[in-house]
Amino acid sequence: MKTKRPLVGLLLAVTLLVAIALPFVSWILSALGQPVGSLLSDDGLRWLFIHLPDPFFNYWVLVALCAFSSLASLQYVRWGQSESPQHSALMVSFALALFIDILLLLAAFHSRSPLISLSGRLYPSPFFHGLPFVVCFGLMLVAYVYGVLTHRITNLSSFSDFLSSGFRLYGGWMVLVMLLSFIFHCLRYIC
């Protein structure tokens, strides 16, 4: 069953057109004497080819991809969408989430924790840098346990579908985030 997603399609089309036009606009502005860096000059092309992977693998893009994947994993197992909620599966899943949270807090607030900064502060520290990924992984783990207990994940095929559900459900949004990151990095070079 194909679902319509007109908003993400429109945003993708506009963002893709901006990403395609940006090198040419920077070149035209540079040729008109504006103090901008041209992406089509020697230095601009060199910068573009050296830094091309940077926008796609930066911290915030990876956080967004993990968030979309964890949200899709909760949707895959139909978290909270069943007619008769299965209380035992919910309780086991919540107990696992609570256990993960307690371990995380114990690891972060211990006096000699490697997760705090060298100055002893919690922010900025490795704890806050990795927290979004740990939260997303924890949500996926809880969703997996719930899916197994409610028999929505029963074999290797359903497990594979569970892991790839983020790309199926939010693939357009993931590409949009990557394109926006590319435009942002190019604008940083141009300006």
N, C-alpha and C positions, 0 to 999 in steps of 0.2 A: 504494500500500500504506500503510495507516494504522497507525502504531505507537502502542501504549498507553504513556502516561506518567502513571501514577497519582500519583507523588510530586509532580510539578510541578502537576498539577491540584488536588490536595489543598492544597498550599501556596498556590496562587493563590486558591482559595476562602476559606481562612482569612484570608489577608492582605487580600483585598478586603472581607471582612466587618469586619475591624478598621479598615480605612480608612474604611468607611462609618459605623461606630459611633463613631469617634473624635470627630467634631464634637458628637454628641449627648451622649457621656460627658463631654466638657469642659464643655458647657453645664449638664448636671445637677450636676457637681461645683462649678461656679461658683455655681449657684443655691443649693447647700447651704452656701455660705460658705467653701469651700476656696480657698486662694490659688493658683488656676490661671487661666490666660487662656482664655476661652471662644471657640471658633472661630465660634460663632453670634452673638456680640455685634457691635456696630457696628465696633469696632476689629478683631475677629477676622475678620469678613467682608472688611473692607478689606485686612487683611494677606493673607488667603487669595487674593483676586483679584489683588493686586499681585504676590505671590510664587508664584503657581501654577506658572509654568514652571520656577522654580528647582530643585525636586527632580528634575525630569526631564532637565535639561541641566547638572547639576553634574559636576564632574571625575570622581568615582568611578563614576557611572552611565555616562558616556561610555567610561571605561576598560573597564568590564564589557561594554558593547555591542561594543567593538572586539575584546575577547578572545573573545567568543562568535563573532563573525564570522570571526576568523582561525582559530579551532578548526574551525569548520564548513567553511572553505575547504580545510583540510587533509583533512577527511573527504570532501569532494566529490571530490577528485582521488584518493582512496583511497591516501593516503600510507602506504607500508609495508604495504599490504594485498594486494598482488598475489601471485599464485602464484610467478611468476618475476620477481624484482626487476629492473628495467631500470637497470643500473648506470650507463650513460652519462647518463641523465636525472637520477639521484640525484647524480652527480658534478657536473654542471652546476648543479644546484640548490644543492648545498652550496658550490660555488665562488662562486655569487652571494651566498649568505648570508655567507660569509667576507669577500667584498669589501665588502658593506654594513657588516659589523661593523668592519672595518679603517677605512673612511671615517668611521664614527661615532666611533671611538676617537681617530682623528687630529683630528677636529673638536673633540672634547671636551677633549683633553689638550694642545692647542696653547696656548702661553703667552698669546696674545692672542685666545683663542677667545671669541666672543660667547655661547657656551653655558655658560661658568662665571659665577659670581656676581660682583658688583662688587668684593667683598672678595677675589676670587681663589680661592674655595673651590668645590669641585665639588658639595657639598650644603649648603644648598639652592641650586639653580641652575635655569636654564631647561633644562639637560641632563636633570636628574632629573624635572622637570615633564613634559617631552615624551617621555621614554624609553618609557613603556608604549605610546604611540601609534606611535612609530617601530618598536618591536618587532612590534606587531600588523601594521602595514603591511608590514614586511619579511617576516613569515611568509606573508602573503597573496601578496606578490610572488613568493616562492619557490614557493609552492603553484601559482600561475598558471604559472610557467615549467615546473614539473614536469608540470602538466596539459597544457600545449601539447606538450611533448616526448614524453609518453606517449599523445598523441592522445585524451585525455579531454576536452579543450577544443579543439574544431575549428571552431566557427562562432560567430556573434554570439549565437545562442540559448543555446548551452552556456556562453558567457561570462556572459550574463545570469543563467543558473541558478547559476553559480559565485558571482557577486556577491551573489545573494539567498539563498544556502544558509544563512546564519546565521539569517535570519528564519524560514526553514522549519524548521530543525532545533532552534533554541533560542529560538523566539519566546516560548514560555511563560516561560522563565527570564528573558528580557529584560524582559517585563512585570512579573515578580515583583521584579526589581531596582528598577524604577521605582516600584512600589507601596511597597516597603520604604523607598526614599528619601523618598517623599511622607510616610509615617508618621513617619519620623525628623524631617523638617522641621516637621511639625505638632506633634510632641512637644516640640521645641525652643521653639516659640511658647507652647505650653500651660504648660510648666514653666518 
